[in-house]
Amino acid sequence: MATQKMLKFVTLGREMPEKREASLRSQDFHEIYREFADRKAAEQASRCSQCGVPYCQSHCPLHNNIPDWLKLTAEGRLQEAYELSQATNTFPEICGRICPQDRLCEGNCVIEQSGHGTVTIGSVEKYLTDTAWEEGWVKPIRPHAERPESVGIIGAGPGGLAAADMLRRQGVQVTVYDRHDRAGGLMTYGIPGFKLEKEVVERRNAQLEQAGVEFVLNCNVGEDIAFDAIRGQHDAVLIATGVYKARDMEAPGIGARGVVKALDYLTASNRRGFGDDVPEFDSGELNALGKRVVVIGGGDTAMDCVRTAIRQGALSVKCLYRRDRANMPGSQREVQNAEEEGVEFLWLSAPKAFTGGIEVEGVMVQKMRLGAPDATGRQAPEVIEGADYVEPAELVIQALGFEPEDLPGLWGVPELAVTRWGTIKADFRSHATSLAGVYAAGDIVRGASLVVWAIRDGREAAEAILSYLAQTEAVAAE
């Protein structure tokens, strides 16, 4: 009987949760997708083909057991579905909101490949966990027994928090150090509310705090506390700082007032959303109100910037990207959302200089064409000579990606091995670094990447740390 509830992709079309009207949603920072109703979630879950080789699962960094929790959802067994989804994912409601499903699980769905439209996996995942919070199925973290070992985690982003969750469930004492005044990393200060409302992140932070995780905030390692001091206070340390240093761009006029970095801009907007006092926003320096805005870049951070500028009341918002739409690294779903909200994309366009002197007045744009593939296999952009023009702008936002900070230098630990890119060298499976008892996970190891990869790394690192603590205890007992 149960199988009759599945395989309905032939008779049922793909449906996403209803999207709020663009003209309304562009006026606020609330999430743009409405919740699935029970019936609709079950209906969409029933479209799953329950294929023998679930590519959705294999292309999920966390290898979530997607077909099984879709089946349980279709059968109305929502609590079981939630429990299965959270067994492999520390923050399923966050992944359901911000994962680029079109590049991961949904993009590799078998029925999508056969032309029937993918199962809306992310929306069902979000629905399940939101329902679990409402119904009280999300239980407090209560270890069976407390352990004396202590672990220090540097960085309160998704990798660090995922590790803290797993370690605390095993009774390990956990302290998380972070430079910001709120935990969550880019989930709190980088990603706008229209993709991830802040209450969703704060709810998880509160769960960890109530479980006994100690948060040491406003703490810059290397300044407020030495890295060696953290090592001395804990039995093991996890470095999960992420990568925050904006990739530099060299062009005439780059220092003009009004040319700003994406993370500074997004952080100011998110702080404003929290009700914080943000002088740079109030002065107009990091506020798009009434301005012609140009965003440079084609990733998800650029999409966050253009859509934020729309909501701040920009006069116009244009996105400059040096390749074409098909080669854009950002989510195509986000591009579509941005276009609906009034963003104009200038494909095959790159900045050459900034005009205006002290205050930026425009971007000198070079038109590009795609030439032969580069070392990554993507077609390399080439300049079309004589096609330059000026795009007027009072605010230019650089969203060109992020690089790691020089942690060995900042922390005074030259023996902490890094790669030639500046990321920390860590074992692929255990996440162990060159320093005994020190592990690293997330973007600081793999470079700027996705929240879901950070969660996976944090969970794996926590398992390795538990093994290390067990071995250390065994040696001490001999």
C-alpha positions as semicolon CSV with decimal commas, in nm:
position;residue;x (nm);y (nm);z (nm)
1;M;0,000;0,000;0,000
2;A;0,280;0,239;0,093
3;T;0,432;0,239;-0,255
4;Q;0,104;0,365;-0,401
5;K;0,171;0,694;-0,224
6;M;0,489;0,739;-0,425
7;L;0,593;0,756;-0,794
8;K;0,333;1,024;-0,871
9;F;0,567;1,239;-1,078
10;V;0,388;1,134;-1,397
11;T;0,048;1,262;-1,283
12;L;0,155;1,542;-1,045
13;G;0,354;1,843;-1,165
14;R;0,637;2,005;-0,973
15;E;0,526;2,287;-0,744
16;M;0,737;2,513;-0,526
17;P;0,583;2,684;-0,223
18;E;0,406;3,002;-0,325
19;K;0,641;3,297;-0,369
20;R;0,536;3,634;-0,236
21;E;0,467;3,887;-0,511
22;A;0,793;4,057;-0,618
23;S;0,657;4,410;-0,574
24;L;0,563;4,328;-0,212
25;R;0,860;4,114;-0,106
26;S;1,111;4,370;-0,237
27;Q;0,985;4,611;0,030
28;D;1,101;4,401;0,327
29;F;1,357;4,144;0,443
30;H;1,116;3,860;0,523
31;E;1,162;3,523;0,352
32;I;1,006;3,517;0,008
33;Y;0,870;3,161;0,005
34;R;0,556;3,076;0,200
35;E;0,531;2,748;0,390
36;F;0,396;2,433;0,227
37;A;0,063;2,322;0,369
38;D;0,054;1,963;0,503
39;R;-0,132;1,836;0,199
40;K;0,094;2,011;-0,050
41;A;0,413;1,888;0,119
42;A;0,286;1,529;0,116
43;E;0,173;1,568;-0,244
44;Q;0,510;1,699;-0,364
45;A;0,701;1,437;-0,163
46;S;0,490;1,167;-0,331
47;R;0,643;1,261;-0,666
48;C;0,971;1,094;-0,561
49;S;1,048;0,795;-0,786
50;Q;1,224;0,604;-0,503
51;C;1,496;0,514;-0,752
52;G;1,745;0,239;-0,676
53;V;2,046;0,471;-0,694
54;P;1,936;0,798;-0,531
55;Y;2,152;1,062;-0,697
56;C;1,988;1,327;-0,476
57;Q;2,146;1,157;-0,176
58;S;2,487;1,097;-0,332
59;H;2,511;1,461;-0,448
60;C;2,420;1,595;-0,104
61;P;2,740;1,676;0,091
62;L;2,573;1,536;0,404
63;H;2,437;1,230;0,219
64;N;2,095;1,296;0,368
65;N;1,857;0,999;0,337
66;I;1,628;1,200;0,112
67;P;1,416;0,925;-0,053
68;D;1,320;0,775;0,284
69;W;1,213;1,100;0,447
70;L;1,021;1,197;0,134
71;K;0,837;0,866;0,155
72;L;0,757;0,919;0,523
73;T;0,633;1,272;0,445
74;A;0,406;1,138;0,169
75;E;0,264;0,888;0,420
76;G;0,198;1,163;0,675
77;R;0,459;1,027;0,919
78;L;0,611;1,370;0,972
79;Q;0,784;1,320;1,305
80;E;0,965;1,013;1,173
81;A;1,054;1,204;0,857
82;Y;1,199;1,489;1,063
83;E;1,399;1,254;1,285
84;L;1,547;1,087;0,978
85;S;1,636;1,420;0,817
86;Q;1,809;1,554;1,130
87;A;2,001;1,229;1,186
88;T;2,254;1,338;0,922
89;N;2,205;1,715;0,929
90;T;2,259;1,943;1,228
91;F;2,060;2,232;1,075
92;P;1,809;2,093;0,821
93;E;1,583;2,399;0,833
94;I;1,882;2,618;0,739
95;C;1,993;2,392;0,453
96;G;1,633;2,375;0,329
97;R;1,639;2,754;0,299
98;I;1,985;2,838;0,165
99;C;2,135;2,532;-0,004
100;P;2,161;2,573;-0,383
101;Q;1,943;2,267;-0,437
102;D;1,942;2,334;-0,811
103;R;2,315;2,248;-0,808
104;L;2,300;1,965;-0,553
105;C;2,011;1,729;-0,466
106;E;1,736;1,867;-0,690
107;G;1,970;1,925;-0,983
108;N;2,057;1,555;-0,980
109;C;1,704;1,420;-0,927
110;V;1,630;1,135;-1,170
111;I;1,284;1,260;-1,262
112;E;1,434;1,603;-1,336
113;Q;1,666;1,435;-1,586
114;S;1,368;1,259;-1,744
115;G;1,187;1,589;-1,801
116;H;0,922;1,568;-1,526
117;G;1,058;1,842;-1,301
118;T;1,253;1,772;-0,984
119;V;1,105;1,690;-0,645
120;T;1,111;2,010;-0,435
121;I;1,345;1,853;-0,179
122;G;1,463;2,173;-0,009
123;S;1,111;2,304;0,049
124;V;0,998;1,974;0,204
125;E;1,310;1,970;0,426
126;K;1,235;2,324;0,548
127;Y;0,868;2,235;0,605
128;L;0,959;1,924;0,808
129;T;1,192;2,103;1,049
130;D;0,973;2,411;1,089
131;T;0,686;2,174;1,174
132;A;0,914;1,990;1,419
133;W;0,991;2,315;1,605
134;E;0,619;2,406;1,616
135;E;0,518;2,061;1,742
136;G;0,795;2,031;2,002
137;W;0,972;1,742;1,829
138;V;1,306;1,925;1,848
139;K;1,432;1,811;2,186
140;P;1,683;1,992;2,408
141;I;2,038;1,858;2,390
142;R;2,089;1,649;2,704
143;P;2,398;1,427;2,716
144;H;2,359;1,090;2,892
145;A;2,668;1,166;3,099
146;E;2,902;1,461;3,139
147;R;3,264;1,414;3,040
148;P;3,562;1,604;3,182
149;E;3,728;1,669;2,846
150;S;3,705;2,017;2,702
151;V;3,714;2,134;2,340
152;G;3,767;2,493;2,224
153;I;3,611;2,591;1,891
154;I;3,730;2,906;1,715
155;G;3,449;3,034;1,495
156;A;3,073;3,028;1,555
157;G;2,973;2,969;1,192
158;P;2,797;2,658;1,060
159;G;3,109;2,436;1,084
160;G;3,191;2,533;1,440
161;L;2,830;2,513;1,556
162;A;2,775;2,171;1,393
163;A;3,083;2,040;1,575
164;A;2,969;2,199;1,903
165;D;2,631;2,028;1,870
166;M;2,781;1,682;1,815
167;L;3,044;1,716;2,088
168;R;2,796;1,847;2,343
169;R;2,558;1,558;2,275
170;Q;2,842;1,328;2,383
171;G;2,889;1,519;2,708
172;V;3,209;1,700;2,609
173;Q;3,255;2,050;2,756
174;V;3,253;2,299;2,466
175;T;3,359;2,663;2,447
176;V;3,307;2,857;2,123
177;Y;3,513;3,171;2,056
178;D;3,397;3,423;1,795
179;R;3,495;3,776;1,693
180;H;3,134;3,892;1,650
181;D;2,878;3,983;1,914
182;R;2,635;3,713;1,793
183;A;2,697;3,352;1,701
184;G;2,616;3,220;1,353
185;G;2,896;3,359;1,138
186;L;2,782;3,435;0,784
187;M;2,440;3,282;0,863
188;T;2,389;3,576;1,100
189;Y;2,576;3,862;0,933
190;G;2,633;3,758;0,571
191;I;2,310;3,601;0,447
192;P;2,012;3,841;0,424
193;G;1,685;3,780;0,606
194;F;1,488;3,725;0,285
195;K;1,682;3,400;0,241
196;L;1,727;3,309;0,608
197;E;1,531;3,491;0,874
198;K;1,752;3,551;1,175
199;E;1,514;3,392;1,424
200;V;1,593;3,058;1,259
201;V;1,965;3,095;1,341
202;E;1,907;3,244;1,685
203;R;1,683;2,950;1,777
204;R;1,972;2,709;1,714
205;N;2,218;2,932;1,900
206;A;1,982;2,933;2,199
207;Q;1,949;2,553;2,183
208;L;2,329;2,516;2,204
209;E;2,356;2,770;2,486
210;Q;2,085;2,592;2,683
211;A;2,275;2,267;2,628
212;G;2,576;2,411;2,809
213;V;2,789;2,533;2,520
214;E;2,979;2,840;2,641
215;F;3,004;3,127;2,391
216;V;3,290;3,375;2,426
217;L;3,185;3,653;2,187
218;N;3,354;3,978;2,081
219;C;3,674;3,778;2,108
220;N;3,951;3,823;1,853
221;V;4,197;3,536;1,880
222;G;4,550;3,675;1,866
223;E;4,435;4,003;2,025
224;D;4,193;3,938;2,310
225;I;4,323;3,586;2,379
226;A;4,628;3,402;2,249
227;F;4,583;3,091;2,039
228;D;4,829;2,909;2,268
229;A;4,614;3,008;2,567
230;I;4,312;2,844;2,404
231;R;4,520;2,530;2,340
232;G;4,629;2,533;2,702
233;Q;4,271;2,554;2,831
234;H;4,130;2,269;2,623
235;D;4,206;1,906;2,544
236;A;4,147;1,970;2,173
237;V;4,085;2,272;1,951
238;L;3,885;2,311;1,631
239;I;3,961;2,600;1,396
240;A;3,643;2,692;1,204
241;T;3,696;3,061;1,134
242;G;3,573;3,061;0,775
243;V;3,726;3,299;0,520
244;Y;3,640;3,666;0,559
245;K;3,912;3,856;0,377
246;A;3,764;4,013;0,063
247;R;3,945;3,927;-0,259
248;D;4,124;4,242;-0,369
249;M;4,065;4,407;-0,702
250;E;4,311;4,636;-0,872
251;A;4,175;4,911;-1,095
252;P;4,215;5,289;-1,123
253;G;3,984;5,469;-0,880
254;I;3,934;5,163;-0,654
255;G;3,984;5,380;-0,343
256;A;3,698;5,618;-0,424
257;R;3,431;5,672;-0,160
258;G;3,130;5,460;-0,253
259;V;3,331;5,156;-0,366
260;V;3,266;4,908;-0,085
261;K;3,314;4,541;0,000
262;A;3,023;4,299;-0,009
263;L;3,059;4,167;0,345
264;D;3,079;4,516;0,495
265;Y;2,763;4,607;0,306
266;L;2,570;4,292;0,402
267;T;2,682;4,304;0,765
268;A;2,562;4,665;0,798
269;S;2,223;4,568;0,653
270;N;2,186;4,266;0,883
271;R;2,292;4,466;1,187
272;R;2,030;4,724;1,097
273;G;1,776;4,439;1,083
274;F;1,872;4,343;1,438
275;G;1,809;4,701;1,548
276;D;2,177;4,778;1,611
277;D;2,321;5,126;1,583
278;V;2,504;5,126;1,247
279;P;2,669;5,467;1,177
280;E;2,795;5,356;0,833
281;F;2,437;5,277;0,732
282;D;2,290;5,596;0,874
283;S;2,553;5,809;0,699
284;G;2,463;5,651;0,366
285;E;2,807;5,493;0,319
286;L;2,663;5,137;0,330
287;N;2,306;5,219;0,232
288;A;2,171;5,197;-0,124
289;L;1,872;5,428;-0,072
290;G;1,822;5,655;-0,373
291;K;2,146;5,545;-0,542
292;R;2,238;5,382;-0,869
293;V;2,405;5,061;-0,757
294;V;2,646;4,837;-0,946
295;V;2,744;4,501;-0,796
296;I;3,054;4,329;-0,934
297;G;3,051;3,948;-0,923
298;G;2,841;3,647;-1,013
299;G;2,825;3,429;-0,702
300;D;2,566;3,391;-0,429
301;T;2,716;3,684;-0,234
302;A;2,659;3,910;-0,536
303;M;2,297;3,790;-0,550
304;D;2,255;3,874;-0,180
305;C;2,392;4,224;-0,247
306;V;2,173;4,308;-0,547
307;R;1,858;4,189;-0,373
308;T;1,948;4,378;-0,055
309;A;2,003;4,699;-0,255
310;I;1,655;4,665;-0,408
311;R;1,504;4,640;-0,061
312;Q;1,695;4,944;0,061
313;G;1,532;5,157;-0,208
314;A;1,806;5,185;-0,470
315;L;1,726;5,392;-0,777
316;S;1,857;5,112;-0,997
317;V;2,057;4,792;-0,941
318;K;2,283;4,634;-1,200
319;C;2,501;4,325;-1,170
320;L;2,825;4,314;-1,366
321;Y;2,951;3,965;-1,451
322;R;3,237;3,881;-1,685
323;R;3,092;3,556;-1,817
324;D;2,743;3,471;-1,944
325;R;2,438;3,346;-1,759
326;A;2,516;2,978;-1,826
327;N;2,861;3,012;-1,666
328;M;2,750;3,201;-1,358
329;P;2,856;3,033;-1,029
330;G;2,556;3,162;-0,831
331;S;2,222;2,983;-0,800
332;Q;2,004;3,023;-1,109
333;R;1,705;3,035;-0,876
334;E;1,855;3,340;-0,708
335;V;1,919;3,506;-1,045
336;Q;1,553;3,456;-1,135
337;N;1,439;3,597;-0,799
338;A;1,664;3,900;-0,848
339;E;1,534;3,965;-1,200
340;E;1,174;3,945;-1,077
341;E;1,259;4,208;-0,815
342;G;1,403;4,451;-1,071
343;V;1,775;4,373;-1,093
344;E;1,935;4,412;-1,435
345;F;2,219;4,173;-1,526
346;L;2,498;4,295;-1,750
347;W;2,649;3,972;-1,881
348;L;2,997;3,954;-2,037
349;S;3,095;4,277;-1,862
350;A;3,390;4,351;-1,636
351;P;3,509;4,662;-1,447
352;K;3,812;4,842;-1,589
353;A;3,820;5,154;-1,370
354;F;3,609;5,371;-1,142
355;T;3,530;5,729;-1,242
356;G;3,462;6,038;-1,034
357;G;3,767;6,104;-0,819
358;I;3,701;6,122;-0,441
359;E;3,337;6,011;-0,478
360;V;3,261;5,732;-0,723
361;E;3,040;5,838;-1,011
362;G;3,056;5,538;-1,237
363;V;3,221;5,215;-1,348
364;M;3,421;5,197;-1,669
365;V;3,292;4,871;-1,816
366;Q;3,480;4,644;-2,054
367;K;3,266;4,424;-2,276
368;M;3,385;4,064;-2,294
369;R;3,346;3,753;-2,507
370;L;3,411;3,393;-2,411
371;G;3,725;3,240;-2,562
372;A;3,904;2,910;-2,518
373;P;3,862;2,710;-2,194
374;D;4,099;2,800;-1,909
375;A;4,270;2,560;-1,664
376;T;3,935;2,491;-1,491
377;G;3,767;2,394;-1,818
378;R;3,549;2,707;-1,827
379;Q;3,566;2,941;-2,123
380;A;3,796;3,230;-2,037
381;P;3,658;3,583;-2,085
382;E;3,843;3,802;-2,336
383;V;3,819;4,180;-2,371
384;I;3,645;4,321;-2,678
385;E;3,866;4,616;-2,767
386;G;3,700;4,954;-2,818
387;A;3,370;4,854;-2,654
388;D;3,425;5,027;-2,318
389;Y;3,156;5,250;-2,170
390;V;3,072;5,410;-1,834
391;E;2,790;5,274;-1,617
392;P;2,679;5,554;-1,376
393;A;2,685;5,455;-1,007
394;E;2,695;5,618;-0,664
395;L;2,748;5,283;-0,487
396;V;2,968;5,002;-0,620
397;I;2,978;4,674;-0,428
398;Q;3,267;4,433;-0,481
399;A;3,147;4,072;-0,448
400;L;3,448;3,891;-0,589
401;G;3,483;3,620;-0,327
402;F;3,683;3,568;-0,009
403;E;4,032;3,458;0,088
404;P;4,175;3,323;0,415
405;E;4,345;3,550;0,662
406;D;4,706;3,476;0,760
407;L;4,618;3,280;1,074
408;P;4,974;3,158;1,155
409;G;5,092;3,520;1,143
410;L;4,792;3,671;1,325
411;W;4,800;3,405;1,596
412;G;5,177;3,373;1,632
413;V;5,187;3,003;1,543
414;P;5,416;2,967;1,240
415;E;5,413;2,589;1,288
416;L;5,045;2,578;1,183
417;A;5,084;2,452;0,827
418;V;4,891;2,622;0,546
419;T;4,856;2,561;0,173
420;R;4,989;2,792;-0,096
421;W;4,643;2,952;-0,100
422;G;4,665;3,031;0,272
423;T;4,403;2,777;0,378
424;I;4,491;2,548;0,670
425;K;4,639;2,211;0,578
426;A;4,420;1,945;0,735
427;D;4,379;1,572;0,682
428;F;4,103;1,501;0,432
429;R;3,916;1,261;0,663
430;S;4,013;1,346;1,022
431;H;4,057;1,722;0,971
432;A;4,370;1,705;1,189
433;T;4,621;1,987;1,133
434;S;4,999;1,991;1,174
435;L;4,953;2,070;1,546
436;A;4,872;1,788;1,789
437;G;4,514;1,804;1,912
438;V;4,424;2,088;1,671
439;Y;4,169;2,030;1,395
440;A;4,029;2,254;1,123
441;A;3,703;2,244;0,928
442;G;3,494;2,440;0,680
443;D;3,597;2,726;0,455
444;I;3,931;2,783;0,631
445;V;4,032;2,443;0,490
446;R;3,841;2,414;0,162
447;G;3,820;2,783;0,069
448;A;3,498;2,983;0,031
449;S;3,220;2,726;-0,009
450;L;2,867;2,635;0,097
451;V;2,710;2,619;0,442
452;V;2,622;2,253;0,385
453;W;2,989;2,164;0,329
454;A;3,085;2,345;0,650
455;I;2,822;2,146;0,840
456;R;2,959;1,821;0,699
457;D;3,318;1,918;0,786
458;G;3,219;2,022;1,138
459;R;3,041;1,693;1,200
460;E;3,333;1,490;1,067
461;A;3,582;1,690;1,274
462;A;3,373;1,633;1,588
463;E;3,385;1,257;1,529
464;A;3,763;1,272;1,484
465;I;3,802;1,481;1,801
466;L;3,596;1,226;1,997
467;S;3,829;0,950;1,874
468;Y;4,133;1,160;1,968
469;L;3,997;1,223;2,318
470;A;3,929;0,851;2,363
471;Q;4,285;0,764;2,253
472;T;4,433;1,029;2,483
473;E;4,230;0,895;2,773
474;A;4,341;0,539;2,698
475;V;4,707;0,641;2,690
476;A;4,669;0,832;3,018
477;A;4,512;0,526;3,181
478;E;4,805;0,298;3,094
